[in-house]
């Protein structure tokens, strides 16, 4: 080779240059900033009600639980073993997952043909969306859900774009993992199938790799499926009971749509709506039209079934990515190019304005004052949340220590000789989980409860001769026990949903054994 021949850089150098030129390095910087933002603010209030549930379930590893699949409790178990029990440690996985969603959305925009600005705009829309900020601030089953839905979408896009059916196998693997995290990914998979059926991509429905992907999803999901069969489908029982009880707020068509725009930020609505329309009608995005139908199917099913407003949130990153690509090309002329940075600046500013809605940046007192300045009412998803001073995602971080403190007072009144057979019975997994987790420093034993998976763990050998019972009326307790000694009521916390919880010491059971009585304590709602 002559010395004047053109030098071709090594493949890894070209890849690194492409990574920088495409903007992905900048996207990763945005994701890192979001991660650090969450780490800083994630210890401002207290432990969230559901976090106690995941911690308790993580202490009883299994292939399933009444109200959730096993992935989040398993990850919580691992996270605690590695990082400890602090709030920042418990919320490390949500912060990481929410930040990675920024990168995933930009990658989808790149596969749609997006250039530098499209990738940045897609990242910013995810960065400012209140629901995704909330996902990074609390450990819930919502925190990984968008990542898994968009993981499925990404492999579906690659299968079409590269005309390589083998990507459907990876789609199935991710869908299977998604089913071990939250069952709603099944709806997204159903939407994909309907979308393929209604578009030219229906050819994939006869491809062996798509069916192998479905088999892979089933195999990954199989342990939890067998668990559900063994326990007679507890999750379906739970959903039926919640619906029969009328606990959730049912939204009309207009209100449901409005709340979708609030969850993903009102100013991003034109972007994801543009993305949806582009997926339906744009020639450039025509190969991915099945994703538009997927959204319509998911939206329609969740609305008809009265799903909570945030159930649809995992689907929006792909629409935001498509919308970012459309806007990038729409404003590529020199006369309108100035609108691109203007859009980014407005989104960032408005995102900062709404960030305290879902990130505990303010004290409770300042948040209440701040909420009054908002141009909309914060969504209420359950009727019992309407009485709270703070929105439920904040209110359920208060009041637990007060309950534990009152329970500890009762426990200290139990003679040491009786303690081995004195159970603490709580009314729900929030109370029980708080005693399990926060009560360790006071020497409290793990609590019993009939709520959700605590019911499956049973009375754990307690006879019922001595019980500390939380939150039950005296007249009810007197039907079960000869002696009911009132200890006190948990100290008032004006910000908590659960407050003023009574604590009683009960002796002299009027029943046989606690094990015989236990089936009547089942509370799956």
C-alpha positions in Angstrom: 0.0 0.0 0.0 1.4 3.4 -0.9 2.0 6.1 1.6 -0.5 8.4 -0.1 -3.3 5.9 0.1 -6.4 7.1 2.0 -6.3 6.0 5.7 -9.4 4.3 7.0 -9.7 4.7 10.8 -10.3 1.6 12.8 -13.9 0.5 13.2 -14.1 1.4 16.9 -12.8 5.0 16.0 -15.5 5.4 13.4 -18.1 4.2 15.9 -16.9 6.6 18.5 -17.0 9.5 16.0 -20.5 8.5 14.9 -21.6 8.3 18.6 -20.3 11.9 19.1 -21.6 13.3 15.9 -25.1 11.8 16.2 -25.4 13.5 19.6 -25.6 10.3 21.7 -22.7 11.4 23.8 -24.6 14.6 24.6 -27.7 12.4 25.3 -25.7 10.4 27.8 -24.7 13.6 29.6 -28.4 14.6 29.9 -29.2 11.1 31.3 -26.3 11.4 33.8 -27.6 14.8 34.9 -31.0 13.4 35.4 -29.6 10.5 37.4 -27.6 12.8 39.7 -30.7 15.1 40.1 -32.7 12.1 41.4 -30.0 10.9 43.7 -29.8 14.4 45.3 -33.5 14.8 45.9 -34.5 11.2 46.6 -34.1 11.4 50.4 -36.2 14.5 51.1 -39.3 13.0 52.6 -39.7 9.4 53.9 -40.3 5.9 52.6 -43.3 5.4 50.3 -46.0 3.0 51.3 -45.4 0.7 48.3 -41.6 0.7 49.0 -42.4 -1.1 52.3 -44.3 -3.7 50.3 -41.4 -4.4 47.9 -38.9 -4.5 50.8 -41.1 -7.1 52.7 -41.6 -9.1 49.5 -37.9 -9.0 48.9 -37.4 -10.6 52.3 -39.7 -13.4 51.1 -38.3 -14.2 47.6 -40.8 -16.1 45.5 -42.0 -16.3 41.9 -44.9 -14.1 42.5 -46.9 -12.0 44.9 -50.6 -11.1 45.1 -50.2 -7.5 43.8 -47.2 -7.8 41.5 -44.8 -10.1 39.7 -41.4 -10.9 41.3 -38.9 -8.7 39.5 -39.1 -5.5 41.6 -38.9 -7.3 45.0 -36.0 -9.3 43.7 -34.1 -6.2 42.5 -35.0 -4.5 45.8 -33.4 -7.5 47.7 -30.3 -7.2 45.6 -30.1 -3.5 45.8 -30.4 -3.5 49.6 -27.7 -6.2 49.9 -25.3 -4.1 47.8 -26.2 -0.5 48.7 -28.0 -0.7 52.0 -31.3 0.6 53.3 -31.1 4.4 52.9 -33.7 6.2 50.8 -31.1 6.9 48.1 -30.2 3.2 48.1 -33.8 2.0 47.9 -34.4 4.5 45.0 -31.2 3.9 43.1 -32.8 1.5 40.6 -35.7 3.9 39.8 -33.2 6.8 39.4 -31.1 4.7 37.0 -34.0 3.3 35.0 -35.6 6.7 34.6 -32.3 8.2 33.4 -31.7 5.3 30.9 -35.1 6.0 29.4 -33.6 9.3 28.1 -31.1 7.3 26.2 -33.6 4.7 25.0 -35.9 7.4 23.6 -33.0 9.1 21.8 -32.0 5.8 20.3 -35.6 5.2 19.0 -35.5 8.8 17.5 -32.2 7.9 15.8 -33.7 4.7 14.3 -36.6 6.8 13.0 -34.0 8.8 11.1 -33.5 11.6 13.6 -30.5 13.9 13.5 -28.8 15.7 16.4 -31.6 18.0 17.3 -34.2 15.3 17.1 -32.3 13.2 19.5 -31.8 16.1 21.9 -35.4 17.1 21.7 -36.6 13.6 22.3 -34.3 13.4 25.4 -35.6 16.7 26.7 -39.2 15.6 26.4 -38.5 12.6 28.6 -36.4 14.7 31.0 -39.2 17.1 31.8 -42.2 14.7 31.8 -43.7 14.6 35.3 -44.5 10.9 35.2 -41.0 9.9 34.3 -39.6 12.3 37.0 -41.9 10.5 39.4 -40.7 7.1 38.1 -37.2 8.1 39.1 -38.2 9.4 42.5 -40.0 6.4 44.0 -39.5 2.6 43.9 -42.6 1.3 42.3 -43.5 -1.2 39.6 -43.8 1.8 37.3 -40.1 2.6 37.4 -38.9 -0.1 34.9 -42.1 -0.3 32.9 -41.3 2.4 30.3 -37.8 0.9 29.8 -39.3 -2.5 29.1 -42.1 -1.3 26.8 -39.6 0.8 24.9 -37.1 -2.1 24.8 -39.9 -4.1 23.0 -40.6 -1.2 20.7 -36.9 -0.8 19.8 -36.4 -4.4 18.8 -39.7 -4.2 16.8 -38.3 -1.1 15.0 -35.0 -2.9 14.3 -36.8 -5.9 12.9 -38.6 -3.7 10.3 -35.8 -1.3 9.6 -33.2 -3.9 9.0 -35.6 -6.5 7.6 -34.2 -9.0 10.1 -36.8 -11.1 11.8 -34.4 -12.4 14.4 -35.0 -9.2 16.4 -38.4 -10.5 17.3 -36.7 -13.1 19.5 -35.2 -10.3 21.5 -38.6 -8.6 21.5 -40.0 -11.7 23.2 -37.2 -11.9 25.8 -37.8 -8.3 26.8 -41.5 -8.8 26.9 -41.0 -11.9 29.1 -38.9 -9.8 31.5 -41.6 -7.2 31.4 -44.2 -9.7 32.4 -42.1 -10.5 35.5 -42.1 -6.8 36.3 -45.7 -5.7 35.5 -48.4 -7.5 33.6 -49.4 -4.4 31.6 -46.6 -5.2 29.0 -49.0 -7.9 27.8 -51.3 -5.1 26.6 -48.4 -3.5 24.7 -47.6 -6.8 23.1 -51.3 -7.2 22.1 -51.2 -3.7 20.6 -48.1 -4.6 18.6 -49.8 -7.7 17.2 -52.9 -5.7 16.2 -50.7 -3.0 14.7 -48.9 -5.5 12.6 -52.2 -7.1 11.5 -53.5 -3.7 10.3 -50.4 -2.7 8.3 -48.2 -4.0 5.6 -45.9 -5.4 8.3 -48.5 -8.2 8.8 -46.0 -10.5 6.9 -44.1 -10.9 10.2 -47.1 -12.6 11.8 -46.2 -15.7 9.7 -42.5 -15.5 10.4 -41.1 -18.2 12.7 -38.9 -15.7 14.6 -41.9 -13.8 15.8 -43.4 -17.0 17.1 -40.1 -18.0 18.7 -40.2 -14.5 20.4 -43.6 -15.3 21.7 -42.3 -18.6 23.0 -39.3 -16.9 24.6 -41.7 -14.5 26.4 -43.8 -17.4 27.6 -40.7 -19.3 28.9 -39.4 -16.2 30.8 -42.9 -15.6 32.3 -43.6 -19.3 33.0 -42.4 -19.3 36.7 -44.8 -16.5 37.6 -47.6 -18.0 35.5 -47.2 -21.3 37.4 -47.2 -19.4 40.7 -50.5 -17.7 39.8 -52.1 -21.0 38.8 -50.9 -22.5 42.1 -52.5 -19.7 44.2 -55.7 -19.5 42.0 -54.8 -16.3 40.2 -54.5 -13.9 43.1 -53.8 -10.8 40.9 -57.0 -11.3 39.0 -58.9 -11.7 42.3 -57.2 -8.4 43.5 -58.2 -6.5 40.3 -61.8 -7.8 40.5 -62.1 -6.8 44.2 -60.7 -3.3 43.5 -63.2 -2.8 40.7 -66.1 -4.1 42.7 -65.2 -1.8 45.6 -65.2 1.2 43.3 -62.0 2.5 44.8 -60.5 4.1 41.7 -61.6 7.4 40.2 -63.3 6.9 36.8 -62.4 9.5 34.2 -64.5 10.7 31.3 -63.1 10.9 27.8 -62.0 14.5 28.0 -60.6 14.3 31.5 -58.7 11.1 30.6 -57.0 12.8 27.6 -56.3 15.9 29.6 -54.6 13.9 32.3 -52.5 12.1 29.7 -51.1 15.5 28.6 -50.4 16.5 32.2 -48.5 13.3 33.0 -46.2 13.7 30.0 -46.1 17.5 30.4 -48.7 19.8 28.7 -46.1 21.4 26.4 -44.9 18.0 25.0 -48.4 17.2 23.9 -48.0 18.8 20.5 -44.8 16.8 20.1 -46.2 13.3 20.8 -49.4 14.1 19.0 -47.3 15.1 16.0 -45.4 11.9 16.4 -48.6 9.9 16.5 -49.9 11.6 13.3 -46.6 11.1 11.6 -46.6 7.4 12.4 -50.0 7.2 10.8 -49.5 9.4 7.7 -45.9 10.3 7.1 -44.1 8.6 4.2 -40.9 8.7 6.1 -42.3 6.8 9.1 -44.7 4.6 7.1 -42.9 1.3 7.9 -43.6 2.0 11.6 -47.3 2.7 11.3 -48.0 -0.4 13.4 -46.7 1.6 16.4 -49.5 4.2 15.9 -52.1 1.5 16.0 -50.4 0.0 19.1 -50.9 3.3 20.9 -54.6 3.5 19.8 -55.2 -0.1 21.1 -53.5 0.6 24.4 -55.3 3.9 24.9 -58.7 2.4 24.0 -58.3 -0.7 26.2 -57.1 1.2 29.2 -59.9 3.8 28.9 -62.6 1.2 28.5 -61.3 -0.8 31.4 -61.0 2.4 33.6 -57.3 2.0 34.0 -55.5 4.6 36.1 -54.2 7.5 34.1 -50.6 6.6 34.5 -51.0 3.1 33.1 -50.6 4.5 29.6 -47.4 6.5 30.4 -44.9 3.8 29.3 -46.0 4.1 25.6 -45.2 7.8 25.1 -41.4 7.8 24.6 -41.8 6.3 21.1 -44.4 8.9 20.2 -42.1 11.7 21.6 -39.2 10.3 19.5 -41.3 10.3 16.3 -42.5 13.8 17.1 -39.0 15.1 17.7 -38.0 13.8 14.3 -40.9 15.5 12.6 -40.2 18.8 14.3 -36.5 18.6 13.4 -37.3 18.3 9.7 -40.2 20.8 9.8 -37.8 23.5 11.0 -34.8 22.7 9.0 -35.0 25.9 6.9 -32.7 28.7 7.9 -35.7 31.0 8.4 -37.2 28.7 11.0 -34.1 27.1 12.5 -34.2 29.5 15.4 -37.3 27.8 16.6 -35.3 24.6 17.5 -33.3 26.1 20.4 -36.4 28.1 21.4 -38.4 24.9 21.8 -35.7 23.3 23.8 -35.4 26.3 26.1 -39.1 26.6 26.7 -39.4 22.9 27.5 -36.5 23.0 29.9 -37.9 26.1 31.6 -41.4 24.7 31.9 -40.0 21.4 33.0 -38.2 23.1 35.9 -41.5 24.9 36.7 -43.4 21.5 37.1 -40.6 19.4 38.5 -41.7 19.9 42.2 -45.0 18.2 41.3 -43.3 14.8 41.3 -39.9 15.4 42.8 -39.7 16.5 46.5 -37.7 19.6 45.9 -39.9 21.7 48.3 -40.8 21.3 51.9 -44.5 20.1 52.4 -45.5 23.6 53.5 -44.0 25.2 50.4 -45.3 22.5 48.1 -48.9 23.2 49.3 -48.4 26.9 48.5 -46.8 26.0 45.1 -49.6 23.7 44.1 -52.1 26.6 44.4 -50.1 28.4 41.7 -50.5 25.6 39.1 -52.9 26.2 36.2 -54.5 22.7 36.8 -55.5 20.5 39.6 -53.2 17.6 40.4 -54.7 14.2 39.3 -56.5 12.1 42.0 -56.5 8.4 41.2 -58.4 7.0 44.3 -61.3 8.5 46.1 -59.6 8.2 49.5 -56.8 10.4 48.3 -59.1 13.4 47.9 -58.9 14.1 51.6 -55.1 14.4 51.7 -53.3 17.7 52.1 -50.6 16.5 49.7 -51.0 14.4 46.5 -50.9 10.6 47.2 -47.3 10.1 46.0 -46.1 12.5 48.7 -48.7 11.9 51.4 -47.9 8.2 51.5 -44.3 9.1 52.5 -45.5 10.4 55.9 -46.9 9.0 59.1 -45.2 5.6 59.2 -42.7 6.4 61.9 -45.5 7.7 64.2 -47.4 4.4 63.7 -44.2 2.4 64.6 -43.5 4.6 67.6 -47.0 3.9 69.0 -46.6 0.2 68.3 -43.3 0.2 70.1 -45.0 1.7 73.2 -47.4 -1.2 73.2 -44.6 -3.7 72.7 -42.7 -2.4 75.7 -45.8 -3.1 77.8 -45.6 -6.8 76.9 -43.7 -8.8 79.6 -40.6 -10.5 78.1 -42.0 -13.9 78.9 -45.0 -13.2 76.6 -43.2 -11.7 73.7 -42.3 -14.9 71.8 -46.0 -15.5 71.3 -47.3 -11.9 70.9 -48.1 -11.0 67.4 -48.4 -7.6 65.9 -51.3 -7.4 63.4 -51.6 -4.6 60.9 -54.5 -3.7 58.6 -52.5 -3.2 55.4 -49.1 -3.8 53.9 -48.1 -0.2 54.5 -48.5 -0.5 58.3 -47.1 -4.0 58.3 -44.1 -3.1 56.1 -43.3 -0.1 58.2 -43.2 -2.2 61.3 -41.0 -4.8 59.6 -38.6 -2.2 58.3 -38.7 0.8 60.7 -39.5 -1.2 63.8 -36.3 -3.2 63.8 -34.5 -0.5 65.8 -37.2 -0.9 68.5 -36.9 -4.7 68.5 -40.4 -5.2 67.0 -41.0 -8.6 65.4 -42.2 -8.8 61.8 -45.9 -7.9 61.6 -48.9 -10.1 60.5 -51.6 -8.8 58.1 -54.3 -10.2 55.9 -53.5 -7.6 53.2 -52.2 -8.7 49.8 -49.2 -11.1 50.0 -49.0 -10.8 53.8 -52.0 -13.1 53.9 -50.1 -15.8 52.1 -47.3 -15.7 54.7 -49.9 -16.7 57.3 -49.9 -16.4 61.1 -46.3 -17.8 61.3 -47.0 -20.0 64.3 -48.5 -17.4 66.6 -51.4 -18.7 68.7 -53.4 -15.5 69.1 -53.3 -15.5 72.9 -51.6 -12.1 72.8 -51.8 -9.7 70.0 -51.0 -6.0 69.4 -53.7 -4.9 66.9 -53.4 -1.7 64.8 -56.3 0.3 63.4 -59.3 -1.7 64.5 -62.5 -0.6 66.3 -62.8 -1.7 70.0 -66.2 -3.3 69.4 -64.8 -5.5 66.7 -61.8 -6.5 68.9 -64.1 -7.4 71.8 -65.8 -10.0 69.7 -62.5 -11.8 69.4 -60.9 -11.2 72.8 -61.8 -11.1 76.4 -59.3 -8.3 77.2 -58.8 -5.3 75.0 -56.4 -2.7 76.4 -56.2 0.6 74.5 -52.6 1.9 74.3 -53.0 5.0 72.2 -53.3 6.6 68.8 -50.3 7.3 66.5 -49.2 11.0 66.7 -50.9 13.2 64.2 -49.0 14.0 61.0 -51.1 16.4 59.0 -49.4 15.4 55.7 -50.1 11.6 56.0 -52.9 9.6 54.5 -52.7 7.1 57.3 -52.8 8.9 60.6 -54.5 8.6 64.0 -54.0 4.8 64.0 -55.2 3.2 67.2 -53.1 0.5 68.9 -54.6 -2.1 71.3 -53.2 -5.0 73.3 -55.5 -8.0 73.1 -55.5 -11.1 75.2 -57.9 -14.0 76.0 -58.9 -15.1 72.5 -62.5 -16.3 72.1 -61.5 -18.3 69.0 -59.6 -21.5 68.7 -56.2 -20.7 67.2 -55.0 -17.9 65.0 -54.4 -20.4 62.2 -58.0 -21.5 62.3 -59.2 -17.8 62.2 -56.7 -16.8 59.5 -58.8 -17.5 56.3 -61.2 -14.8 57.4 -58.4 -12.1 57.4 -57.9 -12.3 53.7 -58.0 -8.8 52.2 -57.1 -8.6 48.6 -58.2 -5.1 47.5 
